[in-house]
Amino acid sequence: MSSNAGSALLFLGDEERADHELSHGTVCVRSRRSPDKQTANEDAAVLVPVGSDGLVMAVADGVGGLPAGREASSAAVKALATALSDPSVESDRLRPAILDVLERTNQELLQSGRGAATTLVVGEIVAGRLRSYHVGDSELIAVGQRGRMKLRVVPHSPTGFAVEAGLLDEDEAVNHHQRHVLFNVIGAEDMRVEMGSAVDVAVRDTVLLATDGLLDNLFVDEIVEIIRKGPLPAAADALVERATSRMHIDDDAASPCKPDDLTVILYRPRAPTRKRRRPGAKQT
């Protein structure tokens, strides 16, 4: 279940569903445990409103096969919630605050000696500007209403780099045998945070943050077509339902298929509300 940490909302359960209306946009969170396991959902997510026009969103995916994956992903989003809910952290100080949290979380995981690790992707939105931060292969994508991709982070994996370099296409990468090899995680001695340049996010654009449970089961063009238009909660539900249904198909089918924990956040800005003038009031 989701929980509050100051003004932040944490999503740490096996099944999560939340829709929130903010003054500057709509945000939806969905999380679901892999259908083929009984152990806990190793994904985690957080929303942190900042001031009147800011929001920090993050999803983390505990690295499978390592001890304490769930604890690692939860630790990362909890640290963000605690640090960014501090009233002293204003919108113009988010960048150093986020980077500091990720560095401290990395050191804490290393010092625990448990071999815990997690991916993390963060989207920071302030006054209609979006900046990304990521470690690993959880993804952030921003698209316009007509489907034009405005931003996509490059997963820190052999296939992510190969697609970016034009050596693989998206369809080949989904089923590649090195799809889940990671070059970079929180909980590694050589961890690095990749920070993107800020881009404008217009009304009717949509921002997606997701763990690889989504990208392993849907092609990117399918994702874009689902999220680019229509009510945001319906788009979030459609992503999860289609990805979950793919997790049950035969491995030899043409569509991608990999049962996994799945978490998505969708955000769409809205136009500022204009105050109505009183009848008879003079315009200045």
Backbone bond lengths (Angstrom), bond angles and torsions (degrees), N, CA, C in turn:
res aa  C-N    CA-C-N  psi(-1)  N-CA   C-N-CA  omega(-1)  CA-C   N-CA-C  phi
1 M - - - 1.453 - - 1.525 110.48 -
2 S 1.304 115.66 154.41 1.457 119.59 178.28 1.512 109.68 -74.72
3 S 1.316 115.92 154.15 1.461 120.46 179.32 1.511 108.91 -142.19
4 N 1.325 116.07 159.66 1.454 121.70 -179.82 1.520 110.90 -94.28
5 A 1.315 117.17 142.21 1.466 122.56 171.20 1.520 105.43 -133.93
6 G 1.335 116.04 89.60 1.451 118.76 -170.57 1.512 107.98 68.50
7 S 1.317 117.12 -126.00 1.456 121.01 177.19 1.525 112.03 -89.66
8 A 1.326 117.85 -1.94 1.463 121.81 -177.80 1.519 110.99 -84.12
9 L 1.327 116.15 157.53 1.457 122.95 173.36 1.519 108.41 -119.56
10 L 1.324 116.35 122.24 1.460 123.26 179.38 1.519 109.56 -102.04
11 F 1.342 115.53 143.61 1.457 121.80 178.91 1.527 107.55 -127.28
12 L 1.327 115.60 102.92 1.461 121.27 -170.44 1.525 112.61 -125.83
13 G 1.325 117.10 8.75 1.455 120.08 -174.19 1.513 113.71 -93.19
14 D 1.341 115.69 174.76 1.457 121.37 177.90 1.522 111.65 -72.75
15 E 1.333 117.55 -28.23 1.467 122.68 179.72 1.515 107.82 -137.63
16 E 1.337 117.25 119.36 1.464 121.37 -178.40 1.525 110.02 -131.47
17 R 1.339 115.29 140.39 1.460 120.12 175.07 1.524 107.70 -150.55
18 A 1.326 117.50 119.71 1.465 120.84 -178.20 1.516 109.85 -149.96
19 D 1.339 115.89 139.82 1.458 123.35 174.45 1.524 108.04 -127.01
20 H 1.342 117.09 132.01 1.463 120.70 -177.53 1.524 110.23 -132.28
21 E 1.315 115.25 134.56 1.453 121.86 174.04 1.520 108.50 -99.55
22 L 1.324 116.82 118.74 1.452 123.22 177.27 1.521 108.92 -104.88
23 S 1.306 117.04 168.40 1.463 120.02 179.87 1.515 111.87 -63.35
24 H 1.334 117.32 -25.50 1.469 121.26 -175.33 1.522 113.53 -113.46
25 G 1.342 118.19 1.74 1.459 117.99 179.74 1.518 112.90 171.17
26 T 1.331 114.42 -178.54 1.459 122.79 178.32 1.515 108.69 -112.94
27 V 1.343 116.51 141.10 1.457 120.70 177.75 1.524 109.01 -135.32
28 C 1.338 115.64 136.57 1.459 122.39 -178.47 1.529 109.30 -126.87
29 V 1.323 116.43 139.26 1.458 122.25 178.63 1.525 108.62 -124.98
30 R 1.329 116.40 133.97 1.451 122.66 174.17 1.523 108.46 -135.61
31 S 1.326 117.12 136.25 1.460 120.64 175.99 1.520 108.37 -145.83
32 R 1.332 116.24 139.72 1.462 121.00 -176.49 1.529 109.23 -147.71
33 R 1.321 115.19 134.95 1.465 120.49 177.00 1.527 110.61 -69.07
34 S 1.329 116.40 149.69 1.450 121.29 177.24 1.526 110.54 -55.48
35 P 1.332 117.64 136.57 1.465 119.75 -177.32 1.517 114.46 -70.53
36 D 1.319 118.86 -11.73 1.462 119.75 -175.09 1.525 113.23 -105.12
37 K 1.342 117.97 16.92 1.457 118.75 -179.89 1.519 111.32 -140.22
38 Q 1.320 116.04 158.78 1.458 122.48 178.76 1.525 112.24 -107.17
39 T 1.324 116.64 -11.61 1.458 119.65 178.28 1.525 109.87 -74.79
40 A 1.334 116.17 171.98 1.466 121.20 -172.50 1.525 112.54 -68.06
41 N 1.318 114.71 154.32 1.461 122.96 170.57 1.525 108.32 -62.23
42 E 1.333 117.02 122.55 1.469 120.81 -178.67 1.525 113.06 -91.29
43 D 1.343 116.95 3.26 1.459 121.37 174.46 1.527 109.86 -88.41
44 A 1.338 115.76 157.54 1.465 121.94 174.32 1.523 107.79 -150.79
45 A 1.337 115.35 157.14 1.464 119.81 -178.96 1.515 109.89 -146.60
46 V 1.342 115.58 161.47 1.466 120.59 178.73 1.525 109.39 -151.63
47 L 1.331 115.32 145.77 1.458 123.88 170.86 1.514 107.96 -122.58
48 V 1.327 117.04 130.06 1.460 121.30 178.57 1.527 109.21 -129.27
49 P 1.332 118.36 101.93 1.474 119.63 173.55 1.524 110.03 -65.23
50 V 1.337 116.00 140.59 1.466 120.98 -179.47 1.530 108.05 -130.81
51 G 1.324 116.53 112.35 1.459 120.39 -179.36 1.520 111.33 62.87
52 S 1.330 116.35 -154.84 1.460 121.30 -176.79 1.516 113.33 -90.24
53 D 1.341 117.76 -15.57 1.458 119.51 -174.61 1.519 113.09 -135.28
54 G 1.327 117.16 19.55 1.460 120.03 -176.27 1.516 113.12 -123.36
55 L 1.334 115.94 154.95 1.454 122.33 177.26 1.522 108.35 -155.87
56 V 1.331 115.83 134.03 1.457 121.12 170.71 1.523 107.73 -112.76
57 M 1.322 116.59 127.14 1.453 123.47 -179.88 1.525 108.43 -121.53
58 A 1.329 117.24 145.04 1.461 119.35 178.53 1.511 110.25 -152.58
59 V 1.335 115.70 145.23 1.458 122.08 169.18 1.519 107.83 -128.13
60 A 1.331 115.13 143.74 1.458 121.84 -179.63 1.517 108.80 -132.04
61 D 1.320 115.95 147.42 1.466 122.49 -178.32 1.519 108.16 -130.01
62 G 1.340 115.94 106.68 1.457 119.87 177.52 1.513 110.52 -58.39
63 V 1.330 116.99 133.58 1.466 121.09 -174.40 1.517 109.45 -67.46
64 G 1.325 116.13 120.57 1.452 121.86 -178.26 1.517 111.99 -66.41
65 G 1.322 115.24 146.46 1.450 120.52 178.75 1.515 113.90 84.77
66 L 1.325 117.87 -7.22 1.458 121.32 176.49 1.525 109.29 -106.28
67 P 1.324 117.39 152.25 1.468 119.86 178.17 1.523 110.85 -62.09
68 A 1.312 115.66 144.83 1.466 122.01 169.57 1.526 113.37 60.84
69 G 1.329 117.89 35.79 1.458 119.98 177.28 1.521 111.82 -61.22
70 R 1.338 116.44 -41.59 1.460 120.29 179.04 1.523 110.90 -63.44
71 E 1.336 116.26 -41.58 1.456 119.99 179.38 1.528 111.59 -64.28
72 A 1.332 116.25 -36.13 1.467 119.85 -179.66 1.520 111.12 -66.78
73 S 1.343 117.80 -47.11 1.459 119.84 -179.64 1.526 110.95 -65.58
74 S 1.330 116.31 -40.58 1.466 119.75 178.72 1.525 111.30 -64.60
75 A 1.335 116.54 -40.14 1.462 120.28 -179.78 1.522 111.01 -62.02
76 A 1.330 116.80 -39.17 1.466 120.26 -177.79 1.524 111.41 -65.33
77 V 1.350 117.12 -47.22 1.470 118.49 -177.15 1.528 111.37 -74.80
78 K 1.330 117.38 -32.28 1.468 119.33 176.21 1.525 111.11 -64.68
79 A 1.328 116.54 -39.72 1.466 119.91 179.09 1.522 110.76 -63.93
80 L 1.336 117.18 -40.01 1.465 120.32 176.39 1.526 110.56 -63.38
81 A 1.332 116.60 -44.36 1.464 120.72 -179.39 1.515 111.24 -59.63
82 T 1.314 116.89 -46.25 1.462 121.40 -177.76 1.524 111.47 -65.52
83 A 1.327 116.15 -47.89 1.467 119.66 -175.62 1.522 112.46 -68.88
84 L 1.327 117.80 -42.32 1.463 120.59 -173.55 1.520 112.64 -83.94
85 S 1.339 117.72 -13.22 1.461 120.39 175.14 1.523 111.99 -81.96
86 D 1.318 117.07 -8.32 1.461 121.55 177.25 1.527 109.04 -64.65
87 P 1.332 118.44 123.17 1.470 120.66 -178.10 1.523 114.25 -57.51
88 S 1.327 116.85 -21.97 1.462 119.61 -179.15 1.527 112.62 -74.92
89 V 1.354 117.28 -14.90 1.466 120.88 179.43 1.515 108.40 -87.66
90 E 1.328 116.88 103.96 1.449 121.21 179.89 1.523 110.13 -94.55
91 S 1.326 115.88 169.36 1.462 120.60 -173.09 1.524 112.90 -58.68
92 D 1.326 118.16 -31.66 1.457 119.68 -178.82 1.525 112.55 -81.69
93 R 1.339 116.68 0.47 1.467 120.78 178.22 1.525 112.13 -116.85
94 L 1.318 117.07 14.13 1.464 120.00 -176.86 1.522 112.25 -67.72
95 R 1.324 117.30 -40.30 1.461 119.19 -175.99 1.526 112.59 -57.24
96 P 1.333 119.28 -55.59 1.470 117.76 179.10 1.529 112.91 -63.96
97 A 1.326 117.57 -32.14 1.466 120.12 179.75 1.525 110.49 -66.23
98 I 1.328 117.61 -44.33 1.469 120.92 179.42 1.521 110.96 -64.57
99 L 1.326 117.00 -46.47 1.464 120.07 -179.95 1.521 111.71 -61.89
100 D 1.317 116.87 -38.50 1.463 120.72 179.10 1.533 110.53 -65.08
101 V 1.330 116.90 -41.91 1.465 120.43 178.53 1.528 111.09 -59.97
102 L 1.314 117.02 -44.75 1.461 120.05 -177.40 1.528 111.38 -66.54
103 E 1.327 116.75 -39.23 1.467 119.63 177.55 1.526 110.97 -65.20
104 R 1.335 116.64 -43.82 1.471 119.81 -179.53 1.526 111.53 -66.46
105 T 1.326 117.07 -39.69 1.460 120.09 178.40 1.517 110.65 -64.08
106 N 1.324 117.37 -40.09 1.457 120.89 177.79 1.522 111.07 -60.48
107 Q 1.319 116.46 -45.51 1.464 120.00 179.69 1.523 111.97 -65.14
108 E 1.320 116.56 -39.17 1.468 119.59 179.68 1.528 111.61 -65.78
109 L 1.331 117.28 -39.14 1.457 119.60 177.74 1.524 111.20 -67.05
110 L 1.319 116.76 -39.62 1.462 119.92 177.48 1.526 111.09 -64.16
111 Q 1.320 116.00 -43.22 1.467 120.01 -177.82 1.524 112.92 -70.17
112 S 1.338 117.57 -21.53 1.464 119.95 178.98 1.522 111.54 -67.13
113 G 1.341 116.70 -25.58 1.457 120.78 177.78 1.512 114.49 69.80
114 R 1.343 118.56 17.04 1.458 121.78 -176.50 1.524 112.75 -99.56
115 G 1.310 116.84 -2.94 1.456 119.63 -178.66 1.512 113.58 74.03
116 A 1.335 116.99 18.82 1.467 120.90 -178.21 1.516 110.26 -75.79
117 A 1.335 115.94 144.48 1.463 120.57 179.18 1.523 109.06 -153.99
118 T 1.322 115.57 158.07 1.458 121.02 179.90 1.522 110.51 -153.06
119 T 1.322 115.52 152.65 1.459 120.45 166.47 1.527 107.62 -87.48
120 L 1.318 116.70 165.85 1.465 120.31 176.71 1.521 108.84 -159.16
121 V 1.330 116.17 136.17 1.464 120.94 169.89 1.519 107.38 -130.01
122 V 1.344 115.38 135.23 1.460 122.57 -177.09 1.520 108.75 -123.55
123 G 1.311 116.15 135.87 1.459 121.87 171.74 1.516 108.85 -116.78
124 E 1.313 116.78 123.08 1.475 122.81 179.20 1.524 108.02 -110.22
125 I 1.322 116.36 120.62 1.460 120.84 178.92 1.526 108.80 -120.01
126 V 1.329 115.91 123.29 1.464 122.11 177.01 1.524 107.89 -139.15
127 A 1.333 115.77 123.92 1.467 121.73 176.54 1.527 112.26 51.47
128 G 1.341 116.25 42.62 1.451 120.14 176.24 1.516 115.79 77.95
129 R 1.330 117.37 13.74 1.468 121.75 177.82 1.523 109.23 -117.62
130 L 1.330 116.26 132.92 1.463 122.97 -176.87 1.515 110.37 -111.47
131 R 1.342 115.39 132.18 1.464 121.37 174.02 1.525 108.08 -128.75
132 S 1.322 116.54 141.38 1.464 121.64 179.95 1.522 111.23 -109.49
133 Y 1.333 113.96 151.04 1.462 123.23 171.94 1.527 105.21 -137.57
134 H 1.333 118.54 132.70 1.460 116.39 177.33 1.521 112.47 -152.69
135 V 1.339 112.10 154.13 1.457 123.21 175.83 1.527 105.88 -138.04
136 G 1.344 117.71 116.18 1.454 119.76 179.07 1.520 112.92 100.43
137 D 1.343 116.22 -150.89 1.464 119.71 -171.98 1.519 114.83 -115.96
138 S 1.333 119.26 11.72 1.461 118.69 166.50 1.531 107.12 -70.17
139 E 1.337 116.24 145.74 1.469 118.72 -166.96 1.522 113.61 -118.73
140 L 1.338 114.27 156.89 1.455 123.37 171.50 1.522 107.35 -129.61
141 I 1.338 115.81 129.36 1.460 122.82 179.35 1.528 108.01 -132.72
142 A 1.316 117.43 135.81 1.463 122.04 174.02 1.519 108.28 -123.14
143 V 1.345 116.97 129.89 1.458 121.11 -177.20 1.525 110.20 -132.57
144 G 1.326 116.00 154.00 1.447 122.12 173.70 1.516 110.94 -86.37
145 Q 1.335 116.88 172.46 1.457 121.36 -177.10 1.526 112.29 -61.82
146 R 1.329 117.39 -29.32 1.463 120.57 179.62 1.523 112.70 -88.90
147 G 1.316 117.46 3.35 1.455 120.79 175.44 1.510 115.17 96.66
148 R 1.327 118.06 0.39 1.470 119.25 178.34 1.525 109.82 -70.69
149 M 1.333 115.94 128.21 1.453 120.01 -179.26 1.525 109.78 -80.78
150 K 1.333 116.23 121.65 1.457 121.28 -178.54 1.522 112.10 -94.91
151 L 1.333 116.01 -24.63 1.468 119.88 -178.45 1.511 108.66 -160.55
152 R 1.323 116.24 138.95 1.463 122.40 169.15 1.513 108.41 -150.29
153 V 1.316 117.21 129.63 1.460 119.88 177.46 1.527 108.93 -76.76
154 V 1.313 116.34 157.91 1.465 122.41 179.40 1.533 108.28 -98.43
155 P 1.339 118.11 117.28 1.468 120.04 179.20 1.524 111.15 -59.26
156 H 1.315 115.91 142.55 1.463 121.12 -179.56 1.534 109.26 -85.30
157 S 1.316 114.74 71.83 1.461 122.13 -177.35 1.522 108.46 -149.49
158 P 1.338 118.46 161.40 1.470 119.35 177.50 1.514 112.61 -56.80
159 T 1.332 117.44 -41.91 1.461 119.26 -178.54 1.526 111.50 -71.45
160 G 1.336 116.63 -35.97 1.460 119.36 177.29 1.515 111.78 -60.90
161 F 1.322 116.37 -45.47 1.460 120.51 178.69 1.525 111.63 -67.86
162 A 1.345 117.05 -36.44 1.465 120.71 -178.66 1.531 110.93 -67.32
163 V 1.318 116.73 -40.08 1.467 119.71 176.90 1.521 110.08 -64.26
164 E 1.326 116.98 -44.43 1.461 120.95 179.97 1.524 111.07 -60.97
165 A 1.348 116.88 -35.12 1.466 120.99 -179.12 1.524 113.10 -84.04
166 G 1.339 117.79 -4.51 1.451 121.04 -179.24 1.516 114.46 82.42
167 L 1.341 117.79 13.46 1.461 121.45 -179.17 1.524 112.39 -87.12
168 L 1.333 116.94 -20.42 1.463 123.33 175.68 1.520 107.93 -133.48
169 D 1.340 116.36 149.31 1.456 117.14 169.71 1.529 108.73 -95.44
170 E 1.321 116.16 170.89 1.461 120.95 -174.97 1.523 111.86 -58.71
171 D 1.330 117.07 -42.91 1.464 120.04 -176.84 1.517 111.20 -64.98
172 E 1.332 117.73 -39.13 1.459 120.74 178.06 1.522 111.22 -67.00
173 A 1.322 116.47 -37.85 1.464 120.41 -176.29 1.514 112.33 -66.31
174 V 1.342 117.41 -35.02 1.466 120.65 -176.29 1.520 111.57 -58.73
175 N 1.325 117.45 -38.10 1.466 121.10 -176.19 1.530 113.38 -106.58
176 H 1.329 116.91 12.77 1.468 119.97 -177.53 1.520 110.65 -69.84
177 H 1.342 116.73 145.40 1.464 120.74 -176.39 1.531 112.78 -68.14
178 Q 1.351 117.66 -17.38 1.468 120.14 177.36 1.534 112.24 -102.27
179 R 1.320 116.53 17.00 1.464 121.56 -177.37 1.524 112.09 -53.63
180 H 1.319 117.82 -37.06 1.470 120.04 -172.84 1.527 113.97 -107.62
181 V 1.330 116.15 16.26 1.462 119.90 169.72 1.524 107.70 -79.47
182 L 1.334 116.82 129.50 1.460 121.09 -177.54 1.525 110.41 -114.58
183 F 1.336 115.76 136.08 1.452 121.37 174.99 1.526 112.06 -90.35
184 N 1.323 118.37 -13.90 1.458 120.25 -165.28 1.527 109.41 -154.50
185 V 1.336 116.84 123.15 1.467 121.86 176.72 1.526 109.35 -143.76
186 I 1.312 116.46 157.36 1.460 120.68 169.13 1.521 107.00 -77.21
187 G 1.334 115.74 122.79 1.456 121.44 -173.29 1.516 111.39 116.97
188 A 1.354 116.21 14.10 1.463 122.00 179.29 1.521 109.59 -121.19
189 E 1.320 116.23 148.26 1.464 121.56 -179.08 1.530 111.44 -59.67
190 D 1.332 116.51 -35.88 1.465 120.11 -176.08 1.529 112.42 -102.74
191 M 1.337 116.96 25.25 1.462 120.24 179.30 1.519 111.18 -55.56
192 R 1.348 115.81 139.11 1.460 120.46 174.32 1.525 108.48 -135.77
193 V 1.307 116.44 146.57 1.465 122.06 178.33 1.515 108.04 -101.88
194 E 1.315 116.65 125.27 1.458 120.44 176.02 1.522 108.46 -95.64
195 M 1.307 116.76 121.02 1.462 122.31 -178.28 1.521 108.87 -111.79
196 G 1.335 116.28 129.29 1.457 120.68 -179.09 1.512 112.11 -90.15
197 S 1.327 115.65 164.93 1.459 120.94 173.37 1.525 109.19 -74.72
198 A 1.317 116.60 150.73 1.458 121.20 -179.62 1.525 110.28 -72.39
199 V 1.336 115.44 139.54 1.466 121.29 176.75 1.527 108.58 -127.41
200 D 1.321 115.88 153.74 1.456 120.49 177.48 1.526 110.45 -74.72
201 V 1.328 115.45 139.18 1.463 121.28 174.29 1.519 107.07 -117.12
202 A 1.328 116.00 114.77 1.454 121.41 -175.31 1.527 110.96 -91.92
203 V 1.324 114.93 164.26 1.461 120.50 172.57 1.533 108.59 -56.08
204 R 1.317 116.62 135.47 1.466 126.60 -178.19 1.525 113.46 80.89
205 D 1.346 119.67 -4.67 1.455 120.23 167.23 1.524 108.50 -70.73
206 T 1.318 116.79 159.85 1.468 121.47 177.54 1.512 109.06 -132.38
207 V 1.328 115.82 134.37 1.463 122.47 177.76 1.521 108.37 -110.59
208 L 1.317 116.85 130.34 1.463 123.43 178.49 1.515 110.27 -117.92
209 L 1.322 117.13 131.63 1.458 123.24 166.12 1.523 106.21 -117.33
210 A 1.339 117.97 136.23 1.459 119.82 -175.96 1.513 111.74 -155.01
211 T 1.331 115.18 148.51 1.455 120.70 170.39 1.523 109.09 -81.57
212 D 1.338 116.28 172.69 1.462 118.72 -174.37 1.522 113.18 -71.16
213 G 1.332 118.16 -8.74 1.458 119.46 173.15 1.513 112.83 -60.60
214 L 1.328 117.70 -25.50 1.459 121.20 175.05 1.522 110.93 -83.30
215 L 1.330 116.38 -51.18 1.470 120.82 -173.88 1.521 112.53 -70.12
216 D 1.337 118.62 -18.40 1.463 121.27 176.91 1.524 112.40 -82.03
217 N 1.333 117.22 -10.45 1.459 119.85 -174.20 1.523 114.40 -123.82
218 L 1.320 116.95 -10.51 1.460 121.16 175.60 1.522 109.33 -131.35
219 F 1.326 116.02 141.82 1.456 120.27 172.86 1.529 109.01 -73.18
220 V 1.312 116.39 153.34 1.462 120.33 -175.94 1.520 111.47 -60.82
221 D 1.334 118.20 -39.29 1.459 118.58 -179.37 1.527 111.81 -66.80
222 E 1.333 117.57 -29.37 1.463 120.44 173.59 1.520 110.55 -65.55
223 I 1.316 116.14 -44.80 1.458 121.59 -179.41 1.524 110.29 -60.28
224 V 1.328 116.02 -47.66 1.468 120.66 -178.86 1.523 110.54 -60.14
225 E 1.320 117.22 -43.52 1.461 120.70 -178.53 1.535 111.41 -63.10
226 I 1.329 117.01 -35.10 1.462 120.77 -179.66 1.524 111.75 -72.81
227 I 1.330 117.78 -41.20 1.464 119.78 -169.41 1.522 113.99 -91.51
228 R 1.322 118.33 -13.21 1.466 119.22 -168.91 1.526 113.52 -73.93
229 K 1.327 118.95 -18.33 1.464 120.57 -175.97 1.519 109.66 -151.67
230 G 1.349 114.64 171.65 1.455 120.09 179.14 1.517 112.01 82.51
231 P 1.347 117.53 172.41 1.466 120.81 -179.71 1.525 111.32 -59.46
232 L 1.319 116.19 137.03 1.468 120.30 -175.50 1.531 112.50 -64.29
233 P 1.342 120.43 -44.02 1.472 119.03 178.05 1.527 112.77 -58.84
234 A 1.325 116.68 -38.15 1.465 119.95 178.33 1.526 110.73 -65.34
235 A 1.327 117.31 -38.42 1.464 120.65 177.68 1.523 111.11 -64.96
236 A 1.333 117.11 -41.60 1.461 120.65 178.73 1.523 110.80 -62.80
237 D 1.328 116.41 -43.61 1.470 120.20 178.16 1.522 111.07 -63.11
238 A 1.337 116.79 -42.14 1.457 120.77 -178.34 1.526 111.60 -63.68
239 L 1.324 117.16 -40.29 1.466 120.32 177.09 1.521 111.23 -58.12
240 V 1.331 115.56 -49.95 1.457 120.03 -175.70 1.527 111.08 -66.91
241 E 1.326 116.96 -43.06 1.461 119.41 -178.03 1.521 111.57 -65.97
242 R 1.337 117.49 -42.72 1.463 119.01 -179.65 1.524 111.11 -68.05
243 A 1.335 116.88 -42.74 1.469 119.18 179.09 1.519 111.13 -63.76
244 T 1.332 117.05 -41.01 1.463 120.00 179.80 1.522 111.08 -64.84
245 S 1.324 117.03 -39.91 1.469 119.35 178.99 1.520 110.93 -64.70
246 R 1.321 117.25 -34.41 1.471 120.59 177.85 1.529 111.22 -65.98
247 M 1.316 116.60 -30.77 1.466 119.50 -178.11 1.519 112.46 -63.93
248 H 1.330 117.30 -14.48 1.463 121.45 -177.21 1.521 112.95 -102.79
249 I 1.343 119.06 -0.15 1.455 119.92 -176.73 1.514 110.61 -81.95
250 D 1.327 115.66 168.11 1.462 121.88 -179.02 1.526 110.01 -68.11
251 D 1.330 115.87 141.06 1.468 120.53 -178.75 1.524 112.44 -61.37
252 D 1.330 118.13 -22.77 1.464 120.67 -177.63 1.517 112.72 -87.40
253 A 1.340 116.89 -1.93 1.462 119.63 -178.81 1.524 110.28 -70.13
254 A 1.345 115.36 160.68 1.460 120.15 -177.60 1.520 111.79 -71.44
255 S 1.309 117.70 -29.32 1.463 120.98 -179.20 1.521 110.49 -75.95
256 P 1.327 117.55 151.39 1.464 119.81 177.97 1.522 110.85 -65.11
257 C 1.307 116.60 150.11 1.471 121.09 -178.48 1.516 109.40 -156.21
258 K 1.344 116.52 117.01 1.463 120.76 174.07 1.527 108.78 -156.75
259 P 1.329 117.99 104.74 1.468 119.58 176.70 1.529 110.59 -57.09
260 D 1.321 116.20 131.51 1.463 120.26 -177.75 1.520 108.14 -166.16
261 D 1.330 116.00 160.85 1.460 120.31 169.72 1.519 108.35 -61.56
262 L 1.325 116.07 148.28 1.457 121.17 -172.76 1.517 110.11 -138.79
263 T 1.332 116.64 126.11 1.467 121.83 177.12 1.517 109.43 -137.94
264 V 1.341 116.32 133.46 1.460 121.28 176.52 1.525 109.76 -134.51
265 I 1.319 115.23 145.59 1.465 123.26 167.44 1.516 107.05 -124.04
266 L 1.331 116.90 131.72 1.458 122.39 173.31 1.523 109.05 -118.87
267 Y 1.326 115.61 137.74 1.470 121.41 176.84 1.513 108.81 -133.38
268 R 1.333 115.18 137.14 1.463 120.30 175.23 1.523 109.05 -137.68
269 P 1.343 117.94 123.22 1.469 120.07 -179.80 1.521 111.55 -72.84
270 R 1.318 115.31 158.30 1.457 120.78 175.30 1.517 109.22 -122.89
271 A 1.316 115.43 160.03 1.460 120.59 178.88 1.524 109.65 -68.30
272 P 1.329 117.93 143.87 1.469 120.26 177.17 1.523 110.93 -58.10
273 T 1.319 116.09 141.98 1.459 120.90 178.74 1.521 109.76 -76.69
274 R 1.317 115.46 127.14 1.463 119.63 178.87 1.522 110.02 -91.33
275 K 1.311 115.75 134.52 1.456 119.65 178.00 1.526 109.49 -75.08
276 R 1.329 115.27 134.12 1.459 120.07 178.32 1.528 110.69 -79.00
277 R 1.350 114.63 138.05 1.465 118.17 176.53 1.521 109.59 -78.07
278 R 1.294 116.03 142.78 1.473 120.58 174.91 1.518 109.15 -65.89
279 P 1.356 116.70 143.93 1.467 118.97 177.01 1.525 110.42 -55.39
280 G 1.321 114.83 132.53 1.466 119.21 179.27 1.512 114.53 86.51
281 A 1.341 117.19 -8.28 1.467 119.15 -178.58 1.527 109.14 -72.60
282 K 1.303 117.01 141.62 1.459 121.36 179.28 1.525 110.09 -82.43
283 Q 1.329 115.66 138.87 1.471 120.51 176.59 1.514 108.88 -84.05
284 T 1.342 115.73 131.84 1.464 119.63 -179.49 1.503 110.46 -100.99
